[in-house]
Each structure stands twice: as C-alpha cells, then as structure tokens.
C-alpha cells in the first residue's frame, strides 16, 4: 500500500482480537453486511474502548435502529446501547441505484462518535433483559431473565419515578442508566 499510517487487518471482524491491535484503533469505517452490522457495532462499544468514531454503511433499517426514539417500532436494546455511548454526527440515505447489482433494500451511511462517560458494563445486562420479552412489562421481562425479582425491579422503577407497569420501549436511554443504578 505504501502508507506508513495505514495497516490493514484481514479476518472475521466479529472474531477479531481487539486487544491485539497495536496501536489501538480510534475509528471503525466499514460497509457492514446486514447479518453482522448490529452485533459488530454493539460489541465494539464495550470491547474497543479506544474507538472514538464510527462511520458505517448499513441497511437503512439498521441505521434507523441505532438512533431510534422511545415508543417507536425501531427502538430497542441496540438503540439504548448506541445512544448511551455515542452521539450521531451524520446520516445519509444511500439509494439502491448506486450499487451494482442493485439490492432490494435501502442503505444509509451513519456516523457517530463516543461521548464522555460511556455507561458502565453493568448497565448492558439490564437493558438486554428489559427488551428480552418485548410484549411484557419491563419488571416482568427482567424477572423472567433472572436478573432481579419483579418486586426489586418495581421498587427500582418507583425510585427513578417510573410507573411499575412501564414497558422497556417507554424509557429513555438515560433512564436505563438510572434503573441499572437503582438495581445495584
């Protein structure tokens, strides 16, 4: 390649030994296939603390999920994880007409950067448990996963000013941080 400041690493991105990269990467730039886009981005938030910026091309529905707002169909655990750790700095829809062969889906280029004070690791299991049973109330979903009893979750919800019958998709990302803290 002839560039001193660029190093290409070939391999499975999901199996990559992030700790073995020297120097630690600060940017993730990729055109991600649908089946690995979400796990790769979510895993990179915690596994690669050196990452400061992401610029990824993904299917439009995945891009919409990253920064979906509460009470929408796209909002879920992925939205909460991404929004607690980053902020969106760019978004461009990419029509199928720019690809050969033309796909049947729309894509989007989405850019985001890490925010100071990323969530502690103990927040993730609470978020994942809350969305594990989407049709259930948050307290029931967390209890079914076994993270805490329903009574403990209900008490934590009351402590953060939320009704005991709330569903996961009704909480803002920062409210999950408060809930996880109340459950500790």
N, C-alpha and C positions, 0 to 999 in steps of 0.2 A: 504494500500500500504506500510506503514511503512517507508515512506520517509518524512522528515521534510521540504525539499526544493522543493517538488513537490505538486502541487494542481491541480486536475482535475476538470474541469467545464463542465458539460453536458448541451447541449442545441443546439439551432439553431445558428450557427456561424454568420449568416447574421443579426440576431436579437439581438446579444449579446450586453449588456450594457458595452461597453469598459471602460467607466469612473468608473464603479462599481468594477472593478478588483483591488484587493489590495494584494500584490503590483502590480503596473502596469507591464504588460508583456514586455519582451525585445526580445522574439523570437516567431515566428509563424512557427510551424513544423506540416505539415499535408499531408495526401493523400487526395487531393481535388477532389470531383466529378466534372465532366465537367460543369454542369449547374451552379455551384457556384464559380468555380475557379477564373474566371476573376473578377466578382463583389467583391468577398471577398478580393482578393489581392489589387485591386484598392482602395476599401473603406478603407482598413487597412492603406494605406499610409497616409491618412489625419486624419482618426478617431482615430488612435492609435499612436500618436507621440512617445510613449515610445519604440515602436518596433525598434530594431536595425538590426535584421536579419530575413530572411525568408528562409526556406528550404521546398519546396513543391513538391510533386509528382502530376503531371497534365498530361493531354493528350498532346502528342508531339506538336500538332498544337498550343495549348495554350502557352506552354513553348516557342515555336519559336516566337510567337507574342510578348511576353514580351520584348525581346531584338532584334526585327526585325530592319533592317536598312531602311532609307528612300528609296523610289522608288521601294519597293518590295510589293508583294501582302499581306504579313502578317503585314506590317507596318500600324499602325493606332493610334487612340487616346490612347489605352491601352499601346502601345509601348512608346509613349511620356510620359505619366504619370509615368510609371515604371522607365523609363530611367532618367527622371528629378530628381527623388527622391532616386534612388538606383544605385548600380553598381553590375554587375554579378560577382560572385566569384566561381561558379561551375555549371556544366551542365553535366548530364549523361543520355544518352538514356536508356530506360528500355524496352526490347522487350516483346511482349505479352506472350512469352513462360514461363516467371517467375510467371505468375498468374494462379490460378485455380478458376473458369473456365477461359480459355484463352479468352481475349477480342479480338475484331476485330480491335482495334486501338493500336498504339504505345503510350508509355508514356515517360516521362522524369522527372528526378529529377533535379530541378533547385534551386540554392542557390544565394541569393543576399543580399546586406547589404545597409543600409541607408547611404547616403552621407551627408556631412555637407551642410547646406544651401538649404534644400529642398524647392521646389517652394512655393510661397505664394498661398493662397486659390483662389485668383482672376485669376490665370492662368488656372485653370481647365475648367471654362466655355468657355474660348477662344478656348482651344484645342478641347473640345467636339463639339462646334459649327463649327469649321473648318472641322471636319470629319463627321458632321451630314449628309451631302449630298456629298458623295464620288465622284461622277462623275462631280461635279460642281467645278468651280474655288473657291479658298478659300474665296475671298471677297464676292462672291455671297452666299456661304454657310453660312457665318457668318451673312450676312444681312438677309437671309431667316429665321434664328433663332431669329433675332431681337436684337442681342447683340450690333450691331453698324450698321450704314448705309454703303452701299457699298463704297461710297466716303471716309468715315472715315477709312475703312479697307484698301482701296487702298493707302491712304495717309500714313497709318502706315506701309504698306509693303514697300513703297518707302523709308520711314525713316529708315528702317532696311536693305535697299539695295537689296530688292527683287522685281522682276517684278510684276506688278499689276495682271497679268494673271496666277500667280502661283497656283498650286493645293496643298492642305494640305499635301499630301504624299511626296511632294518635299522638305519640310522644315525639318531641323534637330531639335531635341528636344530643344536645346538651342535657336534656332531661334524663337520657340514658346514663350519662356520666353521673348525675346526681343519684339515680336509682342504684347504680352499682356501688356507689359510696355508701348509701344507706343500708345496703345488704351486707356490707363487710362486717 
